[in-house]
Amino acid sequence: MANNLESKIHLISLAFSGGLLLSLAWLPLPFISILSFISLVPLFKLNELYFTEKIFNKKIFLILIIHFSLWNVLTTHWVCTYYFGEGIGVLIYNTILMVLAVVVNRIIASKHKNISLIFTWLSFEYLHQNWDLANPFLTLGNCLGTSIEFIQWYEFTGALGGSLWILAVNLCIFKALGNAQHKKKFWTIVGIGVPIIVSILISNFHVLRNKTESNLEVIVIHPQINNHDKKNNIIKNLDVLLGLTKLNITADTDYVVWPEGALNKLGWIHIINENKYINQVKDFLKDYPQTQIIAGGSFFEICTGEEKQYKNSNYDARTDIHFLAYNAVFKISLADAVKLYTKKKLVPFEETIPFSPIFRVVQSKISKNGLMFSVTDKYDNIFNDSSLHSFTPLVCYESILGEFTAYASRRSNLMFFLMNELSFNHVQARWLGLYNSMIRAIETRKNIARSANYGISAFIDPFGRAYEIEQGSEGTALKGRLTSNSYLTFYSTHGDFIGRVSLIIMVLFFLLNIITRFKEKYMPL
């Protein structure tokens, strides 16, 4: 009886210590992410217990739920700030998927259970960035955004390289704690120290220093526009945006960046160049003919024929019109017609309905409360820019997806992130968003101008260093000079190769398990 009680206390202590340590590692404080190097030790212990026959599997399953739910709730509870129901759903399904990663590892591996867990977890993180319910906020490597001095090698590996580093060091520490051999402790020190030394060397001797091509004046607008307020409209938004722009623009300004949602519900695409609000912006630019305004917003396209049945089509009962809506970026200048980029990665349940055939009932309920956006590339002409300082704009959610951002960076010399973080107006969410952008800068080695509505606006250099940081509640603007460069990183070329290799290794572990069981059953010694 006493032993059974001690066992339960031991398991619960593992669940709580692991969940708490992981949550602490995600706090927006300098260098606190080093806690991640011990935060998974309890998980490796739970994984080891899960493989033993002495512990009932359902008990471990429940302990894993406690472990991962604690991490999810303490770290990303802000997803419930505005969309409470959807936020609770995100916390639940993310917890379940993490538990399933450990369960799948139990199925595919018979030997080397903790090593196989590393590759199963990396496969989970990779897949979790590449499906309809993608949620990469808790990718382990992302927590190291508070310690950019240690992760300059992300330009080769991306954030999954950080995940591999964290997992490997935790396993070394777990083994060292259970083994008095000095060799185990030596490899733990090597595992922590070498990547840090490599990172410092990269910072000081990077060839990027000779790759800069032009120097540009960029203004970032930090407007604090409440798009959830029904009293707000595009007229009021434009007054705020143009007012802040006018206070800061000069004859030397190349770009002015407005955040996601600045020009919401702008109008129909087929008459976009005759739009009165676009013309209002162009009238403003007559005094600054060399300046281009990069603005987030949305536009509509009338549905015809089969498009009315498209999964994210919207319906206006007043006009009896079916239409598609697009979250977009507008490039407005005096020299050209409006150029566009449409958002490719949409937020599940907020902007789009994942697995539409399954959630068709939910779709109609959500569509009554707001627009469902669609994805297309037929209007994307913002990249048809022959200038040396071509740019890539990414809209909010897109910028937290490492591989997507890296591939997008290949067609440009600098990047603009247009953010609207009003729905997650929480201090931890704001800083996690900035740290993610800092990691994207390292992965791509591009200068980034980050314009955030109800978030943190900043400039970020190619080494992930943020400056001119603004998170105030009042509307303001930042001004900086950014250098463009044509440098292409290994990660920008090859993406999340660590995730793909991990999937292959996971399959090999599964095949090894099948062969082992076959031999044990049909070829006993």
Salt bridges, closest charged atoms under 4 A:
GLU155 OE2 - HIS206 NE2 2.34
GLU155 OE2 - ARG445 NE 3.02
GLU217 OE1 - ARG481 NH1 3.58
GLU260 OE2 - LYS343 NZ 3.74
ASP283 OD1 - LYS286 NZ 3.23
GLU301 OE2 - LYS378 NZ 2.67
ASP316 OD1 - ARG318 NE 3.37
GLU351 OE1 - LYS343 NZ 2.83
ASP380 OD2 - LYS344 NZ 2.40
ASP385 OD2 - LYS331 NZ 3.46
GLU403 OE2 - ARG500 NH1 2.75
GLU421 OE2 - ARG450 NH2 3.05
GLU443 OE1 - ARG440 NE 2.70
ASP461 OD2 - ARG465 NE 2.72
